[in-house]
């Protein structure tokens, strides 16, 4: 009278025969092999635990990096504001401290990538790099864990339905494979177009917008160092550079949603209290600063320090700087079409769900031995690896596109705000220092040119601008009695009216010939 079981099944141990409940005992005896189920639970559980531990570690790494970044900028905001007109801008921020990770990735103290070693990044050494890579993104490892848990749940559900002899709810493995292939075809096309578009936008943000602003600032400082040299005009050159750095910082602050927090720029000597009060409640603060810069050049033109062609040149550089900032927010505010991004996200997540269900059904069928001989049955480990790899790559590309769409944020791959601030400041101060160094070679060349025929006389000496900042000599091509008296009086007025804030200079130095306009 012993109960006959199927040959493919093992007899359950004595402790699992459930004599106290005949219904449960019948389900267990008719179900899949206990040994196969245990192996399946062990493998799926181990992979799930590994991916979830990666998620916890990456989340902790992300939180530590955010804490270091916030502490760094809080330290910058605690700098002592200097009210005296020292002749450097070294108090606008600390110097760059370069940190290295395994000699492959260099990043600054604010937690932004500076440069990587391409030879090491493309070698086999990159297989052992985890931090600061796409492997360390918390969202990617979390979604992989969810898909593994879903596959395990589908497998256990299929095994339970088979044990209960519920045939109507059984799923066909072939149909799930066809659905996976269908979704992957569309995702490959849409994801490729999405990545190419975001990379093109990222490069244009670097070169066409921020690079445009940076180049305009360098051109202004280089030209001023040679056209408006001298110790007396150093406060003016410093003021223009300070406004440029303040505009650069305000651009990143507006992109990160911190546009109203202008007090930290006061502590870093980038804005005075009066200037911060003017900008505090106005929109487009990064662009408004360049209005002051253009006003300064107009005052210099009215005072006779620059002629009309140079005024046009300075105005062109100011317009380039403002245009670069405007183009930056044009890209940031004009995102990719929402319908396209939404459809792509739906396809990716639906494909991940379907491949997880497919893996769970295949694992259940393999455990129950319903697909031919044991050697021909698809192994669940291959399906599990497909779940991990497909979910990883699809979600990794989505995260890369998200980061590249707004590179002015706080992620590791975003533009290094503080490092670029220091680079721009150091470059412009180097221009200013070099402009004041009149080398012996330049002296010999100018002495020779002073004795040579001067075609500039045909244009009139009054139209030539003295690039040295010193009173011209009688034999110099820059000599003009009218020009010398005008320049001396203008320089005297500039020394009397130049203050650390540009507002006082424009109010008192504009003169009665300034065209009327709004107060």
Secondary structure, DSSP 8 states (H G I E B T S, - for coil): ------TTS----GGGS-TT-HHHHHHHHHS--HHHHHHHHHHHHHHHHHHHHHHHHHHHHHHHHHHHHHHHHHHHHTS----S--S--GGGS-----EEETTTEEE-TTS-EEEE-HHHHTSGGGGG--TTSGGG-HHHHHHHHHHHHHHHHHHHHHHHHHHTT-GGG---HHHHHHHHHHHHHHHHHHHHHHHHHHHHHHHHIIIIIIHHHHHHHHHHHHHHHHHS-SSTTHHHHHHHHHHHHHHHHHHHHHHTT-TT--HHHHHTTSS-HHHHHHHTT-S-HHHHHHHHHHHHHHHHHHTTSS-HHHHHHHHHHHHHHHHHHHHHHHHHHS-S-HHHHHHHHHHHHHHHHHHHHHHHHHHHHHHHT-SSSTTTS--HHHHHHHHHHHHHHHHHHHHHHHHHHTTTSSSTTS--HHHHHHHHHHHHHHHHHHHT---HHHHHHHHHHHHS--GGGGG-GGGS--SSSS---TTSTT--HHHHHHHHHHHHHHHHH--SSHHHHHHHHS-TTS-----
